Amino acid sequence: MINTSKILIPRFDRPVDPTAILVIKEVHKAAKALGFPVLLVGATARIILLENVFGLNAGRATTDVAFAFALDT
């Protein structure tokens, strides 16, 4: 299978919040150690895509960082 997805990179002039990056890295590290696939979801995912990648002013109502995990049971 060929991956044709475009790689999305935050813009240099719109860096991702350093606290959010720290949280994302720590959760990713823990999920990897446990063997759980993890996906960033919610407002933080939306803000990163709209503001940091596409440069739009999306606004933010919350500051939480939400994740979804794929588990067998």
N, CA, C and O atoms as a DFTB+ gen file, in Angstrom:
292 C
 N C O
     1  1       0.835      -1.171       0.000
     2  2       0.000       0.000       0.000
     3  2       0.885       1.243       0.000
     4  3       1.883       1.308       0.718
     5  1       0.515       2.201      -0.794
     6  2       1.281       3.438      -0.901
     7  2       0.569       4.525      -0.104
     8  3      -0.633       4.743      -0.261
     9  1       1.326       5.202       0.751
    10  2       0.779       6.296       1.539
    11  2       0.845       7.569       0.707
    12  3       1.931       8.036       0.363
    13  1      -0.323       8.131       0.384
    14  2      -0.362       9.353      -0.422
    15  2      -0.792      10.557       0.407
    16  3      -1.084      11.617      -0.146
    17  1      -0.833      10.403       1.722
    18  2      -1.220      11.509       2.591
    19  2      -0.166      12.605       2.564
    20  3       1.034      12.330       2.546
    21  1      -0.624      13.838       2.563
    22  2       0.273      14.980       2.607
    23  2       0.750      15.171       4.054
    24  3      -0.055      15.140       4.985
    25  1       2.043      15.365       4.233
    26  2       2.582      15.624       5.564
    27  2       2.294      17.075       5.920
    28  3       2.646      17.991       5.177
    29  1       1.654      17.271       7.056
    30  2       1.299      18.615       7.503
    31  2       2.299      19.075       8.549
    32  3       2.541      18.379       9.536
    33  1       2.877      20.242       8.332
    34  2       3.911      20.776       9.215
    35  2       3.483      22.150       9.712
    36  3       3.058      22.986       8.914
    37  1       3.588      22.399      11.019
    38  2       3.253      23.737      11.532
    39  2       4.122      24.818      10.879
    40  3       5.302      24.607      10.600
    41  1       3.521      25.950      10.652
    42  2       4.223      27.081      10.046
    43  2       5.249      27.652      11.013
    44  3       5.042      27.660      12.226
    45  1       6.350      28.125      10.462
    46  2       7.414      28.710      11.274
    47  2       6.915      29.921      12.058
    48  3       7.316      30.131      13.202
    49  1       6.039      30.717      11.443
    50  2       5.534      31.926      12.095
    51  2       4.369      31.661      13.045
    52  3       3.858      32.588      13.674
    53  1       3.948      30.401      13.152
    54  2       2.844      30.028      14.041
    55  2       3.215      28.746      14.791
    56  3       2.618      27.701      14.533
    57  1       4.173      28.795      15.702
    58  2       4.597      27.579      16.413
    59  2       3.508      27.042      17.339
    60  3       2.672      27.791      17.844
    61  1       3.539      25.744      17.544
    62  2       2.603      25.081      18.453
    63  2       2.996      25.436      19.887
    64  3       4.179      25.563      20.203
    65  1       1.994      25.593      20.746
    66  2       2.206      25.920      22.159
    67  2       3.183      24.916      22.794
    68  3       2.945      23.710      22.729
    69  1       4.276      25.394      23.406
    70  2       5.276      24.488      23.991
    71  2       4.707      23.556      25.066
    72  3       5.153      22.415      25.185
    73  1       3.743      24.018      25.839
    74  2       3.134      23.150      26.855
    75  2       2.369      22.018      26.193
    76  3       2.440      20.875      26.646
    77  1       1.645      22.316      25.138
    78  2       0.912      21.274      24.405
    79  2       1.883      20.258      23.822
    80  3       1.625      19.056      23.866
    81  1       2.994      20.730      23.278
    82  2       3.997      19.815      22.724
    83  2       4.536      18.891      23.800
    84  3       4.688      17.692      23.564
    85  1       4.828      19.426      24.974
    86  2       5.331      18.616      26.087
    87  2       4.325      17.525      26.464
    88  3       4.699      16.363      26.628
    89  1       3.059      17.897      26.600
    90  2       2.011      16.924      26.947
    91  2       1.891      15.859      25.861
    92  3       1.828      14.668      26.166
    93  1       1.860      16.275      24.609
    94  2       1.734      15.336      23.486
    95  2       2.904      14.355      23.478
    96  3       2.700      13.154      23.305
    97  1       4.116      14.849      23.662
    98  2       5.296      13.972      23.679
    99  2       5.230      12.956      24.805
   100  3       5.533      11.781      24.595
   101  1       4.838      13.389      25.999
   102  2       4.789      12.471      27.146
   103  2       3.715      11.401      26.972
   104  3       3.948      10.231      27.276
   105  1       2.545      11.797      26.487
   106  2       1.478      10.813      26.265
   107  2       1.884       9.847      25.154
   108  3       1.644       8.644      25.261
   109  1       2.493      10.360      24.097
   110  2       2.954       9.490      23.006
   111  2       3.989       8.487      23.507
   112  3       3.946       7.310      23.151
   113  1       4.918       8.961      24.334
   114  2       5.951       8.080      24.883
   115  2       5.332       6.969      25.739
   116  3       5.722       5.807      25.625
   117  1       4.381       7.322      26.584
   118  2       3.721       6.332      27.443
   119  2       2.904       5.350      26.612
   120  3       2.945       4.145      26.864
   121  1       2.169       5.845      25.635
   122  2       1.351       4.966      24.789
   123  2       2.230       4.006      23.996
   124  3       1.894       2.831      23.844
   125  1       3.350       4.504      23.496
   126  2       4.275       3.647      22.747
   127  2       4.843       2.552      23.640
   128  3       4.943       1.397      23.224
   129  1       5.214       2.909      24.862
   130  2       5.756       1.923      25.803
   131  2       4.728       0.834      26.136
   132  3       5.087      -0.321      26.365
   133  1       3.451       1.217      26.159
   134  2       2.379       0.264      26.458
   135  2       1.860      -0.460      25.212
   136  3       1.075      -1.403      25.315
   137  1       2.296      -0.019      24.059
   138  2       1.856      -0.639      22.813
   139  2       0.459      -0.228      22.381
   140  3      -0.205      -0.970      21.658
   141  1       0.000       0.945      22.814
   142  2      -1.332       1.439      22.458
   143  2      -1.225       2.503      21.364
   144  3      -0.537       3.506      21.555
   145  1      -1.887       2.308      20.229
   146  2      -1.946       3.393      19.252
   147  2      -2.703       4.573      19.863
   148  3      -3.693       4.372      20.566
   149  1      -2.251       5.790      19.604
   150  2      -2.850       6.976      20.200
   151  2      -3.087       8.026      19.115
   152  3      -2.331       8.127      18.149
   153  1      -4.152       8.801      19.297
   154  2      -4.514       9.849      18.353
   155  2      -4.848      11.119      19.118
   156  3      -5.643      11.087      20.056
   157  1      -4.249      12.230      18.727
   158  2      -4.581      13.527      19.315
   159  2      -5.932      13.952      18.758
   160  3      -6.134      13.950      17.544
   161  1      -6.864      14.318      19.646
   162  2      -8.216      14.713      19.229
   163  2      -8.610      16.007      19.939
   164  3      -7.852      16.524      20.759
   165  1      -9.776      16.519      19.630
   166  2     -10.321      17.657      20.357
   167  2      -9.768      18.996      19.921
   168  3      -9.242      19.146      18.818
   169  1      -9.901      19.982      20.824
   170  2      -9.558      21.372      20.514
   171  2      -8.093      21.547      20.136
   172  3      -7.780      22.324      19.234
   173  1      -7.197      20.843      20.804
   174  2      -5.779      21.007      20.498
   175  2      -5.472      20.539      19.076
   176  3      -4.725      21.202      18.355
   177  1      -6.040      19.406      18.669
   178  2      -5.845      18.921      17.301
   179  2      -6.380      19.938      16.298
   180  3      -5.745      20.218      15.281
   181  1      -7.545      20.481      16.596
   182  2      -8.183      21.479      15.726
   183  2      -7.326      22.739      15.619
   184  3      -7.119      23.261      14.524
   185  1      -6.833      23.222      16.752
   186  2      -6.010      24.432      16.757
   187  2      -4.711      24.210      15.984
   188  3      -4.308      25.069      15.200
   189  1      -4.056      23.076      16.194
   190  2      -2.805      22.794      15.485
   191  2      -3.046      22.801      13.978
   192  3      -2.280      23.409      13.230
   193  1      -4.101      22.130      13.531
   194  2      -4.388      22.106      12.091
   195  2      -4.763      23.484      11.549
   196  3      -4.164      23.954      10.581
   197  1      -5.738      24.124      12.159
   198  2      -6.238      25.379      11.606
   199  2      -5.274      26.549      11.789
   200  3      -5.013      27.291      10.842
   201  1      -4.748      26.716      12.994
   202  2      -3.903      27.881      13.261
   203  2      -2.438      27.648      12.925
   204  3      -1.823      28.451      12.224
   205  1      -1.876      26.546      13.428
   206  2      -0.444      26.340      13.283
   207  2      -0.038      25.809      11.913
   208  3       1.055      26.120      11.440
   209  1      -0.891      25.017      11.264
   210  2      -0.563      24.475       9.945
   211  2      -1.092      25.385       8.833
   212  3      -0.347      25.757       7.927
   213  1      -2.386      25.745       8.904
   214  2      -3.000      26.500       7.810
   215  2      -3.016      28.010       8.030
   216  3      -3.392      28.747       7.119
   217  1      -2.622      28.493       9.204
   218  2      -2.500      29.919       9.450
   219  2      -3.810      30.656       9.645
   220  3      -3.846      31.879       9.509
   221  1      -4.888      29.951       9.958
   222  2      -6.184      30.583      10.183
   223  2      -6.343      30.962      11.649
   224  3      -5.716      30.350      12.514
   225  1      -7.158      31.946      11.937
   226  2      -7.453      32.321      13.317
   227  2      -8.730      31.603      13.737
   228  3      -9.833      32.086      13.482
   229  1      -8.577      30.463      14.373
   230  2      -9.715      29.618      14.717
   231  2     -10.317      29.953      16.071
   232  3     -11.494      29.675      16.302
   233  1      -9.546      30.539      16.965
   234  2     -10.035      30.801      18.313
   235  2      -9.992      29.536      19.151
   236  3      -9.988      28.424      18.622
   237  1      -9.959      29.714      20.443
   238  2      -9.855      28.557      21.332
   239  2     -10.671      28.810      22.587
   240  3     -10.539      29.850      23.232
   241  1     -11.520      27.838      22.925
   242  2     -12.365      27.959      24.110
   243  2     -11.803      27.167      25.285
   244  3     -12.134      27.451      26.436
   245  1     -10.955      26.175      25.008
   246  2     -10.405      25.329      26.073
   247  2      -8.896      25.219      25.925
   248  3      -8.337      25.557      24.882
   249  1      -8.244      24.745      26.975
   250  2      -6.790      24.553      26.916
   251  2      -6.398      23.104      27.193
   252  3      -5.220      22.802      27.380
   253  1      -7.392      22.201      27.221
   254  2      -7.086      20.798      27.479
   255  2      -6.443      20.156      26.245
   256  3      -6.539      20.675      25.133
   257  1      -5.794      19.030      26.470
   258  2      -5.199      18.237      25.390
   259  2      -5.828      16.854      25.501
   260  3      -5.616      16.145      26.484
   261  1      -6.609      16.471      24.479
   262  2      -7.361      15.214      24.529
   263  2      -6.793      14.182      23.577
   264  3      -6.300      14.517      22.500
   265  1      -6.864      12.923      23.982
   266  2      -6.351      11.819      23.187
   267  2      -7.368      10.700      23.099
   268  3      -8.238      10.566      23.960
   269  1      -7.253       9.895      22.050
   270  2      -8.024       8.666      21.909
   271  2      -7.018       7.525      21.785
   272  3      -5.984       7.666      21.132
   273  1      -7.328       6.407      22.412
   274  2      -6.452       5.241      22.398
   275  2      -7.188       4.064      21.768
   276  3      -8.386       3.893      21.993
   277  1      -6.494       3.258      20.990
   278  2      -7.067       2.054      20.397
   279  2      -6.692       0.865      21.278
   280  3      -5.517       0.517      21.397
   281  1      -7.701       0.243      21.895
   282  2      -7.479      -0.883      22.800
   283  2      -8.306      -2.079      22.345
   284  3      -9.359      -1.917      21.728
   285  1      -7.827      -3.273      22.651
   286  2      -8.563      -4.491      22.293
   287  2      -9.818      -4.662      23.141
   288  3     -10.868      -5.050      22.630
   289  1      -9.710      -4.375      24.431
   290  2     -10.876      -4.561      25.334
   291  2     -11.058      -3.340      26.191
   292  3     -11.975      -3.293      27.012
